[in-house]
């Protein structure tokens, strides 16, 4: 599944266009490699997403083409959620 679609379906990022912009800005890595919006995501991959002053590390648990809001959080598990201090 494409990275931008996964981020939208899992509701990590609200809109697919926003997910594409974030990926194109270089703020997402998959297993340590910088990712583009078109990068493939597989079960077991580790994603690191930078949201402003936060770094969120998640592990892909499930891939679904579409999902209900209540089930979206089951597509990933949060490994780390840390703040970045920029000086």
C-alpha positions as CSV (number, residue, x, y, z in Angstrom):
1,X,0.0,0.0,0.0
2,X,1.2,3.5,-0.8
3,X,2.5,5.5,2.2
4,X,0.2,8.5,1.7
5,X,-2.8,6.1,1.5
6,X,-1.8,4.2,4.7
7,X,-1.4,7.5,6.6
8,X,-4.9,8.6,5.6
9,X,-6.7,5.3,6.1
10,X,-5.0,4.7,9.5
11,X,-5.9,8.3,10.4
12,X,-2.3,9.2,11.4
13,X,-2.8,12.2,9.0
14,X,-6.3,13.4,8.2
15,X,-6.1,14.0,4.4
16,X,-4.1,12.2,1.7
17,X,-3.0,15.4,0.1
18,X,-1.5,16.5,3.5
19,X,0.1,13.1,3.9
20,X,1.7,13.5,0.4
21,X,3.0,17.0,1.3
22,X,4.5,15.7,4.6
23,X,6.3,12.9,2.8
24,X,7.6,15.1,0.0
25,X,9.1,17.4,2.7
26,X,11.2,14.5,3.9
27,X,9.5,14.3,7.3
28,X,8.8,10.5,7.1
29,X,11.2,7.6,7.2
30,X,10.4,3.9,6.7
31,X,12.8,1.5,8.4
32,X,15.4,4.3,8.6
33,X,15.1,5.3,4.9
34,X,13.6,8.6,3.8
35,X,10.2,7.9,2.2
36,X,8.2,9.5,-0.6
37,X,4.4,9.5,-0.8
38,X,4.5,6.7,-3.3
39,X,6.8,4.4,-1.2
40,X,5.3,1.0,-0.4
41,X,4.4,0.2,3.2
42,X,4.4,-3.5,4.4
43,X,3.3,-5.1,7.7
44,X,6.1,-4.9,10.1
45,X,7.6,-1.7,8.7
46,X,8.6,1.0,11.2
47,X,7.6,4.6,10.3
48,X,9.0,7.7,11.9
49,X,6.8,10.8,11.3
50,X,7.8,14.3,12.4
51,X,4.8,16.4,13.4
52,X,6.2,19.9,14.2
53,X,8.0,19.4,17.5
54,X,7.1,15.7,17.9
55,X,8.6,12.5,16.5
56,X,6.1,9.6,16.4
57,X,7.5,6.1,15.8
58,X,4.8,3.5,14.8
59,X,4.9,-0.1,13.6
60,X,2.6,-1.1,10.8
61,X,0.3,-3.9,12.2
62,X,-2.3,-4.2,9.5
63,X,-3.1,-3.0,6.0
64,X,-6.7,-2.3,4.9
65,X,-8.0,-0.4,1.8
66,X,-10.5,1.4,4.0
67,X,-11.5,1.1,7.6
68,X,-13.9,2.5,10.2
69,X,-12.8,5.2,12.6
70,X,-12.9,2.9,15.5
71,X,-10.7,0.3,13.8
72,X,-8.1,2.7,12.4
73,X,-5.9,2.7,15.4
74,X,-5.5,-1.1,15.0
75,X,-3.5,-0.6,11.8
76,X,-0.5,0.5,13.8
77,X,1.0,0.5,17.2
78,X,2.9,3.5,18.7
79,X,6.4,2.6,19.7
80,X,7.6,6.1,20.7
81,X,6.1,9.6,21.0
82,X,8.8,12.1,21.8
83,X,9.2,15.9,21.8
84,X,12.1,17.5,19.9
85,X,13.8,20.4,21.6
86,X,15.1,22.8,19.0
87,X,17.6,25.3,20.4
